[in-house]
Amino acid sequence: MTTNADGSSGVATESETSDPAVLTSDEVFTSSTDDSSTADPTPVSEATGEPDPDPVCGDGTLDQGEACDDGNDEDGDGCSTECAVSGSVMWSYVRNSDAVELEQFAGLALLGEDAVVAGLGFAEAGSQDVLVQRLSPDGDSVWDVVHDVAGDVDRGAGLIVAADTLTVFGSATVTRPDRSMAVERWVGLFSPDDGSLVQESTLGEGTLFGGAASVGGVVLVGTEGAGNTTERAWAGSITAGLALEYAVLDTGTEASQYNDVVVLPSGETFVAGMRGANTDNVADFIVDGLTSTSAWEIQRIAAEFNLRQAQGLAAAAGGDLFVGGLAFEELGGRALHLERFSEAEGVLWSVTESSADTESDEVEAVAVAPNGDVLVTGLYWGGASRDTDVLLRRYDANGEPRWSAELDFAGSRDLGRAIAVTASGAVYVAGRVTTGAGDVRAYVARVVP
């Protein structure tokens, strides 16, 4: 690794791993989707028995070369405008290094139609480093960076595209002046052109889980404290130069954390997370509204759940929030939870469900499509094999299901950690997959909307 020109303690270098592999769906996983909208197959002309010379996608007839045809020209309804099944994988990109046994992408943002991802990986020397990578819409790696913050345990949790820079955030293990070690909130600015480090900073003891662009900077959320019963949810406003303008700390008496944040065009800021799990194993699913000096709870807890955690947050047109996470049900098991929340009216609708053959479904991340639909990713866990697969769901703005899919990679611990939708409607998902040898790899996939 080489030292940065700015003399900072961290370094950003070209990854020394072997070339990441671009793998087709047949080579990596099987995809299970809801294809109820698929028309009855009629691949040849009924009159002549010959192949239809002019197949037309959207005419309601399943021609040769079409995976589905639902008789319309609408994307997102289970069958795309190119007659591909929604949720099926167009391409996947899996990092592939003989020297690394654990990698994961935890954040996903968009540079136009390009996907940019951030996460963590173990380097050859054994230290855990921050991963940042940019991919083209066709799945080609534009650049790939492994960044060592302090030589020990570093974690990229997410990233934001704003002001011509990439703001990557997470945590880093640093050495204090008294030689003790501490986990601190970490944030770094990277160039979108080549991934080089521009600037980095730590923001005190704790971790960062979520972030969003704001006027003049970004808002970051996570925790303050060492991960015990004294840990409290934390949110801070960071300038473009990584200076901390102000910070908000949850004033409750129970352990808490913020997992995600959105900033509305009006400047209103909302965060989502959990409160209470580290004290008596009963957590509250929380959505808070923030100002620079205070935080206040604006959602009550549904009585039928004894533990819920909000993990993903996205804004709908008009300022409503889509909140996704998980719920432990009274009789056991874990269910995915998604709701549409209005500051004025509370919960407008909610979906809580688990697949019939699983013990656990959950939402890890939420995104809003240009047409107002909401997409979620997370994990699908259980069945006879008790493996986890990548869960994908798409709902309309009223909570009605549009399609669902599970991506089953070669190993046993697959997870969707981040999801994003471009202005043209393209859908990307990222997270981790497990190889047949048991190694955990970071992946990005583009799926049919």
C-alpha positions, -999 to +999 in steps of 0.1 A: +000+000+000+011+036-006+007+067+015-018+093+003-005+126-011-023+145+016-004+127+043-034+113+060-030+082+082-053+061+060-044+048+026-065+041-005-050+017-030-060-004-059-072-037-045-045-064-046-071-092-048-075-112-080-099-100-106-134-101-093-156-125-112-186-116-132-209-146-128-241-155-146-272-166-128-267-202-139-232-203-124-240-187-091-276-191-080-312-200-088-339-174-086-374-181-074-399-156-085-437-151-084-446-156-121-483-156-117-487-130-144-470-152-170-494-160-199-500-195-212-472-205-235-479-203-272-445-203-288-456-212-323-484-202-346-515-223-340-524-220-377-491-233-393-473-249-364-443-227-373-425-202-351-442-168-349-422-147-374-430-115-355-430-121-318-442-090-299-435-085-262-467-073-245-493-090-267-502-116-241-487-145-261-457-163-248-434-164-278-400-181-282-374-162-263-398-147-239-398-157-202-432-141-197-458-119-215-485-103-194-501-084-222-490-049-213-459-026-216-455-019-178-423-026-158-425-037-122-456-058-124-440-092-125-431-092-162-409-065-177-413-045-209-387-069-224-407-100-213-383-110-185-396-121-151-393-094-125-367-102-098-347-124-121-310-115-123-296-097-153-260-100-141-242-105-108-207-094-097-190-113-069-156-104-055-132-133-058-099-134-039-080-164-028-065-144+000-097-131+015-123-153+033-148-126+043-161-097+023-195-079+024-211-049+008-233-030+032-241+001+013-252+010-022-256+044-040-259+056-075-237+077-098-262+082-126-268+046-138-236+033-122-237+014-089-213+023-061-209+000-032-191+001+002-185-026+028-157-046+045-131-072+037-101-089+053-068-082+037-039-106+034-023-092+066-054-101+085-067-066+091-104-058+083-105-029+058-131-007+041-141-018+005-154+008-020-162-001-056-178+014-087-195-007-114-210+001-148-246-007-157-233-038-175-215-051-144-180-041-153-157-028-125-148+009-131-125+010-101-120-011-069-104+003-037-094-013-004-089+013+023-070+007+056-080+033+081-059+023+111-045-012+105-070-032+126-108-036+123-124-011+099-159-014+085-177+004+057-215+005+065-228+027+037-222+056+014-237+088+000-233+105-034-234+143-029-214+174-040-193+154-066-178+132-039-186+098-023-191+100+014-184+066+029-191+059+066-188+032+092-164+025+120-127+021+127-107+007+156-082+034+166-054+037+192-059+063+219-030+084+233-030+061+264-025+031+240-060+017+246-082+007+217-116+022+208-141+018+181-150+052+166-174+065+141-155+070+108-163+089+076-142+093+045-145+113+012-135+095-020-132+106-056-160+092-079-135+092-108-109+068-094-118+060-058-089+078-043-092+091-008-098+128-005-102+132+033-112+112+064-121+118+100-133+100+131-162+114+152-159+099+186-166+065+202-194+046+185-205+032+151-223+046+120-250+027+102-268+052+079-265+085+061-283+109+038-274+141+019-285+174+034-280+210+024-243+217+027-233+183+039-246+150+051-265+136+082-250+104+097-266+081+122-256+053+144-246+050+181-225+066+208-208+043+233-191+009+235-219-014+225-233-021+260-263-010+280-250+026+279-250+028+241-273+055+228-286+064+194-266+092+178-271+115+148-248+142+135-247+168+108-214+168+089-202+196+066-187+190+032-153+193+049-162+166+075-166+190+103-192+181+129-218+209+130-240+194+157-250+161+171-281+146+187-280+119+214-311+098+223-320+111+258-338+079+268-327+056+297-325+025+275-299+014+250-308+025+215-294+029+180-303+046+147-300+025+116-311+048+088-320+084+080-338+104+053-337+142+048-367+156+030-365+185+005-380+207+032-350+199+055-370+177+079-349+148+091-362+114+102-344+085+116-353+048+123-339+022+146-345+004+179-346+012+215-343-011+245-329-044+232-297-043+252-314-039+285-343-064+288-343-080+254-375-061+245-369-035+218-391-008+204-394-002+167-388+036+165-391+064+140-378+098+153-379+133+139-348+153+145-338+189+149-303+202+157-310+203+194-336+176+202-351+143+192-387+132+198-405+099+193-433+101+168-444+064+166-461+041+190-453+004+192-476-023+179-487-044+209-486-078+190-448-078+188-424-083+216-394-071+196-391-050+164-363-032+148-365-006+120-335-011+096-343+007+064-359+040+056-369+058+024-390+088+016-421+087-007-432+116-028-450+141-006-429+133+025-444+101+038-419+075+049-415+038+040-400+020+070-388-016+068-373-040+094-382-071+113-405-083+140-403-112+164-438-127+168-453-138+201-453-175+191-417-174+179-401-167+145-392-135+128-412-117+101-404-089+077-422-057+084-428-028+061-451+002+067-460+036+052-458+063+078-471+098+078-460+123+104-495+138+106-515+105+105-491+078+118-490+044+101-511+045+069-506+008+062-483-020+072-472-054+059-459-081+083-453-115+068-430-145+067-429-171+041-447-203+048-416-225+048-393-202+067-385-193+103-372-158+095-378-131+069-366-096+074-361-063+056-326-048+057-330-019+032-357+001+014-358+020-019-385+039-038-389+035-076-396+064-099-433+054-102-438+054-064-434+017-058-413+006-028-387-022-031-371-040-002-342-065+003-331-086+032-330-123+040-352-153+037-342-180+062-355-214+071-371-244+053-356-278+054-320-266+048-322-236+072-300-216+047-305-179+041-313-165+007-315-129-006-351-117-003-365-092-028-400-077-027-418-050-046-450-033-034-471-005-048-476+028-029-506+013-011-488-018+001-501-042-024-476-068-035-463-065-071-437-094-072-414-113-049-382-132-055-355-151-035-319-154-049-303-186-038-266-185-042-242-214-040-236-213-002-257-211+029-255-175+042-268-151+015-281-117+024-294-085+007-280-055+026-287-026+003-310-018-027-312+012-051-333+022-081-320+045-108-340+073-124-347+050-153-360+023-130-330-001-130-328-021-098-295-030-080-291-051-049-259-058-029-248-077+002-230-110+008-230-145-006-213-177+005-193-199-019-193-236-019-161-236+001-177-215+028-161-182+020-182-151+024-181-128-007-193-093-014-217-091-044-237-067-065-266-078-088-288-060-113-323-075-114-352-071-137-375-045-123 
